[in-house]
Amino acid sequence: MKKKEFVTQDLLSKIYQISAPGPRKLPPERQLAQEYGVSRFTIRQALEKLASIGVVNIVQGSGIWINEQARSNPLVYNSITEKRFDQIRFRMISLHKKRPDRDEQQIFGLNEESFIWQFCRLRFVDEQAVQIEISRMPVEGFADLNQQAIERSIQQYVLGKGYRISHLLTTYRAVSVSREQAVLLGCKKGSPAMHISNRGILEGGQVYEISDIIDINYTCTYVIPHNRENLTFRQGGG
């Protein structure tokens, strides 16, 4: 993922992590550039993207204000959520602990001495392999993560530990299947697929999971409220 895309998604995630009501601002560009270790130009590109989708308002001389109305959740209907649980099963490929890299430290709020889980699993729908998923979760709070939880439901595992899930932040990108992925999915190398990046957020703002999914049979439909401010911005009127 390019730095601009990472910063955009991480800022969007942090906006949804804010639980306190009332007007809120993001830190200034210079501070954000230092926090992410990127140029101010990269930060500016990320902020422009957030403004274009109506999440923030950039007010000259005042700051970067979060649009509270943009925090309402859209309805997402896709080829994953429309399937019944009895049509779906998972098979774990691997599970191990590792030190978080810089991006993972930023996302989970960890230091370099912490540990995270990384696991890979296949998702089968009607006994056909359709997804490869690579996920990361902090070991702290999920020390007993095991094959049984991974091959059932991560969300049910998290809820079963008494946590409350608040949001799921998802990004989509069209890709081609690699040789290694094709072997696992039983398809041809170069087949079209969707790369789905997910970030699960608990109430209170903690990210509990990040995952990257390669799906060879993905469709998605959104039902979202009309955003008049976004339309005005895209038409160059604000």
C-alpha angles and dihedrals in degrees: 000000000000117000092245091054092046093051091046093052094043093050090047089051092050092049089057090047091063108104102173115099125233136055113328134185134205119234116269121274095257093054093046091050090054093046094051097036093235137115123276087243090062090048090049091052090051092048091049089054091051090048092050092057092046099250098119137022116217107211115190110238093005107065143240108318123196115233104229092197090062091066094078113109122244122222111252120197115183145153090268101050095040092064121092117239091244088062093054134068135166133217119199115227100180144350128189144145123248142165113266119249120227095274092048090049089053094048098046097033092240135142125236092259093061126095132231132191119240119192138170124208139170121229117214122197114193087348093303120118107237105155143043112198127190112188138179127203131173113258090218105086093013102055093138097055107143145163093276093057092044093051092048119039127317091200091053089047091053093046090047090061090059099259122135118222116222110175144000116212112201133185127188131206130171114238143161123248115255124225092258092047091048091057092054095043096042094234137113123283109256094029113149116260142162121248106212119191115196133188120188117207127195126215104275093040107275115141108226101180143012120192141178117208131190108203122184095188107042131148128164138188125191129203107192134166115258111262108208093181091055091049091050091050093050090050089054095250100121 
